[in-house]
Amino acid sequence: MLLALAATPGMLPAQARVQRERGLDLVAVTSRTEQWLAGGSLWRRVSPRTRLGGLLAGGVAGGKAALRAELAGHFLLNPNTASGWSLYGGGGLAFSRGNARGEHILVVVGIESRAGATRGWVLEAGLAGGVRLGFGWRWRGP
């Protein structure tokens, strides 16, 4: 056990500092039917540079009610920065219900402020059934 702890000292501080993330998100998807959505996200850091989680959002698509769920993984390039911004990329699956129905592959690139701090903003661009733009705020903690 002590040998395992000694072999991974760089991972322990980051994992202890940030393990869970909660967010409020605004998402727009342009395709045949535009989607305008707001919702929440939950994430878990499974390693210092990797997080898994998802988004659940509701809104309108083509003037009718819409629901969107996304399950994704992100790779963070600079996960411990307490100031400035950090770049990340990821992918997963998106599921839309309502006027814009479908299942889609999700590919996203984003920047976030203060990835190693307790809170910060997130700005994303990607593809998932059309061009996807997102903005949000995340709270991070153990």
C-alpha positions as CSV (number, residue, x, y, z in Angstrom):
1,M,0.0,0.0,0.0
2,L,2.7,2.5,0.9
3,L,4.6,1.7,-2.3
4,A,1.5,2.5,-4.3
5,L,1.1,5.8,-2.5
6,A,4.8,6.7,-3.0
7,A,4.5,5.9,-6.7
8,T,1.7,8.3,-7.4
9,P,2.3,11.5,-5.3
10,G,1.5,13.9,-8.2
11,M,-2.1,12.5,-8.4
12,L,-3.1,12.7,-4.8
13,P,-3.3,16.5,-4.3
14,A,-5.3,17.1,-7.5
15,Q,-7.7,14.3,-6.7
16,A,-8.2,15.5,-3.1
17,R,-8.8,19.1,-4.3
18,V,-11.3,18.5,-7.1
19,Q,-13.4,15.3,-7.4
20,R,-16.9,16.5,-8.3
21,E,-18.2,19.3,-10.5
22,R,-21.7,20.7,-10.7
23,G,-22.8,23.1,-13.3
24,L,-25.5,25.3,-14.8
25,D,-25.4,25.3,-18.6
26,L,-26.9,27.1,-21.6
27,V,-26.7,25.1,-24.9
28,A,-27.6,26.0,-28.5
29,V,-27.6,23.4,-31.3
30,T,-28.1,24.5,-34.9
31,S,-29.3,21.9,-37.4
32,R,-32.5,21.4,-39.3
33,T,-34.2,22.5,-36.1
34,E,-32.5,24.9,-33.7
35,Q,-32.4,23.9,-30.1
36,W,-32.2,26.4,-27.2
37,L,-31.7,24.7,-23.9
38,A,-30.8,25.4,-20.2
39,G,-30.0,22.7,-17.6
40,G,-27.5,21.2,-15.2
41,S,-24.5,19.1,-15.4
42,L,-22.7,16.7,-13.0
43,W,-19.1,15.6,-13.5
44,R,-16.6,13.4,-11.6
45,R,-12.8,13.6,-12.0
46,V,-11.7,10.0,-12.4
47,S,-8.1,11.1,-12.7
48,P,-6.4,14.5,-12.5
49,R,-6.8,15.1,-16.3
50,T,-10.0,13.1,-17.0
51,R,-13.6,13.7,-16.0
52,L,-16.8,11.8,-16.8
53,G,-20.3,13.1,-16.5
54,G,-23.2,14.6,-18.3
55,L,-25.8,17.2,-19.0
56,L,-29.6,17.2,-18.7
57,A,-31.3,20.3,-20.3
58,G,-34.7,21.4,-21.4
59,G,-35.8,24.1,-23.7
60,V,-37.3,24.6,-27.1
61,A,-36.7,23.2,-30.6
62,G,-38.6,24.6,-33.5
63,G,-41.1,26.3,-31.2
64,K,-41.9,23.1,-29.3
65,A,-40.6,21.6,-26.0
66,A,-37.3,19.8,-26.2
67,L,-35.2,17.7,-23.9
68,R,-31.5,16.9,-24.3
69,A,-29.2,14.5,-22.4
70,E,-25.5,14.2,-23.0
71,L,-23.0,11.6,-21.6
72,A,-19.3,12.5,-22.1
73,G,-15.7,12.3,-21.1
74,H,-13.3,15.2,-21.1
75,F,-9.5,15.3,-21.2
76,L,-8.1,18.5,-19.5
77,L,-4.8,19.9,-20.6
78,N,-4.1,22.0,-17.5
79,P,-6.4,20.7,-14.7
80,N,-4.7,22.3,-11.7
81,T,-4.6,25.9,-12.7
82,A,-6.1,28.2,-10.0
83,S,-6.2,31.2,-12.3
84,G,-6.4,31.8,-16.0
85,W,-8.0,29.3,-18.3
86,S,-7.5,25.8,-19.4
87,L,-8.3,23.9,-22.7
88,Y,-10.1,20.6,-22.8
89,G,-11.5,18.2,-25.4
90,G,-13.9,15.3,-25.3
91,G,-16.6,13.2,-26.7
92,G,-19.6,11.1,-26.0
93,L,-23.2,10.7,-26.9
94,A,-26.1,13.1,-27.1
95,F,-29.8,12.2,-27.0
96,S,-32.5,14.7,-28.1
97,R,-36.3,14.4,-27.6
98,G,-39.1,16.7,-28.7
99,N,-39.2,18.4,-32.1
100,A,-35.4,17.7,-32.7
101,R,-35.3,13.9,-32.0
102,G,-32.2,11.8,-32.4
103,E,-29.1,10.2,-31.0
104,H,-25.8,11.7,-32.0
105,I,-22.0,11.4,-31.5
106,L,-20.8,14.3,-29.4
107,V,-17.4,15.9,-30.1
108,V,-16.5,19.0,-28.0
109,V,-13.6,21.4,-27.4
110,G,-13.8,23.9,-24.5
111,I,-12.1,26.4,-22.4
112,E,-12.7,26.9,-18.7
113,S,-11.5,29.4,-16.2
114,R,-9.6,28.2,-13.1
115,A,-9.9,24.4,-13.7
116,G,-8.2,23.7,-10.4
117,A,-10.3,26.2,-8.3
118,T,-13.6,25.9,-6.6
119,R,-15.6,27.6,-9.4
120,G,-15.3,29.1,-12.9
121,W,-17.0,29.6,-16.3
122,V,-17.0,27.2,-19.3
123,L,-17.2,27.9,-23.0
124,E,-17.7,25.0,-25.5
125,A,-18.0,24.4,-29.2
126,G,-18.6,21.1,-30.9
127,L,-20.7,18.9,-33.0
128,A,-23.7,16.7,-31.9
129,G,-26.5,16.6,-34.4
130,G,-25.4,20.0,-35.7
131,V,-23.1,22.7,-34.5
132,R,-23.2,22.9,-30.6
133,L,-22.3,25.9,-28.6
134,G,-22.4,26.0,-24.8
135,F,-21.7,28.3,-21.9
136,G,-21.9,27.5,-18.2
137,W,-20.7,27.9,-14.7
138,R,-19.1,25.1,-12.7
139,W,-18.7,24.6,-9.0
140,R,-15.9,22.1,-8.0
141,G,-15.2,20.3,-4.8
142,P,-14.4,17.1,-3.0
